[in-house]
């Protein structure tokens, strides 16, 4: 079992060696940087095997990159028996304040010997042979090469002076992939808050005060993906959506927005209220409500000016029955999806709805694009089978099966074809009630 004492000694040793290599300039190629979330980051490039697991950093341009959405990708690459870790460090020492990092993942299914870390580190001077590294581990995520334990997250205050002050830490189980890590660092105070970004539930909320809290010095934030102990079995990737910082004493808007739609079920073209909570110091901040595609690529439904903790705004329901997803977006941080069901209360003529009605072509390798499908006016409590009209009949051609509610409404989804064209779908319930609708792959 991986014990706290082993953990602290090993991590200090590993990061100590990184500091030596960085300061002595032993690099695979000339130093380069990347822009992410409005900051410049140095890409870690180390040719000499370093630390626990003999990590080299950087294989090629696929090791570290920012995609079209502005997300940071860290790829740990295995070439034969050699593993190349991936990491970046902020070029600016930000000091006291609140750090917020949105991690898309996937971190719950990393290789048992992979380690994902977000931490501060100071390459500054040594005193009496002890490196004053000013290390705070916002998150250290790994199974530490154990085949029997689940993913373990840790937040750690590392000793500011070797042997003088013991490390302080907390551990917690990590099951979700999408996390928001919020660390507030003030004189004599540090708090670590880990939240499941999909549900808003708090996984860990630890506060430490005392002489063990380091001063900032020239500590900068590092984000890396490396191997511990044995070789990883396959290539590993972690995606970081955003990084933000609010200096100590600033009134910057912070927190993770929580979106609720009230009522959650309403008739077409009626009004509902979108309420946002979970924020602090957000007076005057712009809060954006976006559609089912999310904060990065979704269409804006409305915007409003926030109060200190959030606020609310009225939105008009779509005219077509179905299920609709909405997100609240504040300073690049997304809420979990809130669902609104738009449904007619009558069981009139059956209608099939497809959303969106046009999607871009993709490939099998990219996994396809999700298309939502729903219907109204079908027989209550009936099994509804949905498929392409070229496959109907027989029923064996169905790609979606759903059960209609008492008001004749049902919903589901399917993956759009990869080939461009116009496709017509048909929904048939067990009593023969049917409807058709079309969508286009461009």
Secondary structure in CASP SS format (residue, H / E / C, confidence):
PFRMAT SS
TARGET T0000
AUTHOR 0000-0000-0000
METHOD secondary structure of the structure
MODEL  1
X C 1.00
X C 1.00
X C 1.00
X H 1.00
X H 1.00
X H 1.00
X H 1.00
X H 1.00
X H 1.00
X H 1.00
X H 1.00
X H 1.00
X H 1.00
X H 1.00
X H 1.00
X H 1.00
X H 1.00
X H 1.00
X H 1.00
X H 1.00
X H 1.00
X H 1.00
X H 1.00
X H 1.00
X C 1.00
X C 1.00
X C 1.00
X C 1.00
X C 1.00
X C 1.00
X C 1.00
X C 1.00
X E 1.00
X E 1.00
X E 1.00
X E 1.00
X C 1.00
X C 1.00
X E 1.00
X E 1.00
X E 1.00
X E 1.00
X E 1.00
X C 1.00
X C 1.00
X E 1.00
X E 1.00
X E 1.00
X E 1.00
X E 1.00
X C 1.00
X C 1.00
X C 1.00
X C 1.00
X E 1.00
X E 1.00
X E 1.00
X C 1.00
X C 1.00
X C 1.00
X C 1.00
X C 1.00
X C 1.00
X E 1.00
X E 1.00
X E 1.00
X C 1.00
X C 1.00
X C 1.00
X C 1.00
X C 1.00
X E 1.00
X E 1.00
X E 1.00
X E 1.00
X E 1.00
X E 1.00
X E 1.00
X E 1.00
X C 1.00
X C 1.00
X E 1.00
X E 1.00
X E 1.00
X E 1.00
X E 1.00
X E 1.00
X E 1.00
X E 1.00
X E 1.00
X C 1.00
X C 1.00
X C 1.00
X C 1.00
X C 1.00
X C 1.00
X E 1.00
X E 1.00
X E 1.00
X E 1.00
X E 1.00
X E 1.00
X E 1.00
X E 1.00
X E 1.00
X C 1.00
X C 1.00
X C 1.00
X C 1.00
X C 1.00
X C 1.00
X C 1.00
X C 1.00
X E 1.00
X E 1.00
X E 1.00
X E 1.00
X E 1.00
X E 1.00
X E 1.00
X E 1.00
X C 1.00
X C 1.00
X C 1.00
X C 1.00
X E 1.00
X E 1.00
X C 1.00
X C 1.00
X E 1.00
X E 1.00
X C 1.00
X C 1.00
X C 1.00
X C 1.00
X E 1.00
X E 1.00
X E 1.00
X E 1.00
X E 1.00
X E 1.00
X E 1.00
X C 1.00
X C 1.00
X C 1.00
X C 1.00
X C 1.00
X C 1.00
X C 1.00
X C 1.00
X C 1.00
X E 1.00
X E 1.00
X E 1.00
X E 1.00
X E 1.00
X E 1.00
X C 1.00
X C 1.00
X C 1.00
X C 1.00
X C 1.00
X C 1.00
X C 1.00
X C 1.00
X C 1.00
X C 1.00
X E 1.00
X E 1.00
X E 1.00
X E 1.00
X E 1.00
X E 1.00
X C 1.00
X C 1.00
X C 1.00
X C 1.00
X C 1.00
X E 1.00
X E 1.00
X E 1.00
X E 1.00
X E 1.00
X E 1.00
X E 1.00
X E 1.00
X C 1.00
X C 1.00
X E 1.00
X E 1.00
X E 1.00
X E 1.00
X E 1.00
X E 1.00
X E 1.00
X E 1.00
X C 1.00
X C 1.00
X C 1.00
X C 1.00
X C 1.00
X E 1.00
X E 1.00
X E 1.00
X E 1.00
X E 1.00
X E 1.00
X E 1.00
X E 1.00
X C 1.00
X C 1.00
X C 1.00
X C 1.00
X C 1.00
X C 1.00
X C 1.00
X C 1.00
X C 1.00
X C 1.00
X E 1.00
X E 1.00
X E 1.00
X E 1.00
X E 1.00
X E 1.00
X E 1.00
X E 1.00
X C 1.00
X C 1.00
X C 1.00
X C 1.00
X C 1.00
X C 1.00
X C 1.00
X C 1.00
X E 1.00
X E 1.00
X E 1.00
X E 1.00
X E 1.00
X E 1.00
X E 1.00
X E 1.00
X E 1.00
X E 1.00
X E 1.00
X E 1.00
X C 1.00
X C 1.00
X C 1.00
X C 1.00
X C 1.00
X C 1.00
X E 1.00
X E 1.00
X E 1.00
X E 1.00
X E 1.00
X E 1.00
X E 1.00
X E 1.00
X E 1.00
X C 1.00
X C 1.00
X E 1.00
X E 1.00
X C 1.00
X C 1.00
X C 1.00
X C 1.00
X E 1.00
X E 1.00
X E 1.00
X E 1.00
X E 1.00
X E 1.00
X E 1.00
X E 1.00
X E 1.00
X E 1.00
X C 1.00
X C 1.00
X C 1.00
X C 1.00
X C 1.00
X E 1.00
X E 1.00
X E 1.00
X E 1.00
X E 1.00
X C 1.00
X C 1.00
X C 1.00
X H 1.00
X H 1.00
X H 1.00
X H 1.00
X C 1.00
X C 1.00
X E 1.00
X E 1.00
X E 1.00
X E 1.00
X E 1.00
X E 1.00
X C 1.00
X C 1.00
X C 1.00
X C 1.00
X C 1.00
X E 1.00
X E 1.00
X E 1.00
X E 1.00
X E 1.00
X E 1.00
X C 1.00
X C 1.00
X C 1.00
X C 1.00
X C 1.00
X E 1.00
X E 1.00
X E 1.00
X E 1.00
X E 1.00
X E 1.00
X E 1.00
X E 1.00
X E 1.00
X C 1.00
X C 1.00
X E 1.00
X E 1.00
X C 1.00
X C 1.00
X C 1.00
X E 1.00
X E 1.00
X E 1.00
X E 1.00
X E 1.00
X C 1.00
X C 1.00
X C 1.00
X C 1.00
X C 1.00
X C 1.00
X C 1.00
X C 1.00
X E 1.00
X E 1.00
X E 1.00
X E 1.00
X E 1.00
X C 1.00
X C 1.00
X E 1.00
X E 1.00
X C 1.00
X C 1.00
X C 1.00
X C 1.00
X H 1.00
X H 1.00
X H 1.00
X C 1.00
X C 1.00
X C 1.00
X E 1.00
X E 1.00
X E 1.00
X E 1.00
X E 1.00
X E 1.00
X E 1.00
X C 1.00
X C 1.00
X C 1.00
X C 1.00
X C 1.00
X C 1.00
X E 1.00
X E 1.00
X E 1.00
X E 1.00
X E 1.00
X E 1.00
X H 1.00
X H 1.00
X H 1.00
X C 1.00
X C 1.00
X C 1.00
X H 1.00
X H 1.00
X H 1.00
X C 1.00
X C 1.00
X E 1.00
X E 1.00
X E 1.00
X E 1.00
X C 1.00
X C 1.00
X C 1.00
X C 1.00
X C 1.00
X C 1.00
X E 1.00
X E 1.00
X E 1.00
X E 1.00
X E 1.00
X E 1.00
X C 1.00
X C 1.00
X C 1.00
X C 1.00
X C 1.00
X E 1.00
X E 1.00
X E 1.00
X E 1.00
X E 1.00
X E 1.00
X E 1.00
X E 1.00
X E 1.00
X C 1.00
X C 1.00
X C 1.00
X C 1.00
X E 1.00
X E 1.00
X E 1.00
X E 1.00
X E 1.00
X E 1.00
X E 1.00
X E 1.00
X C 1.00
END
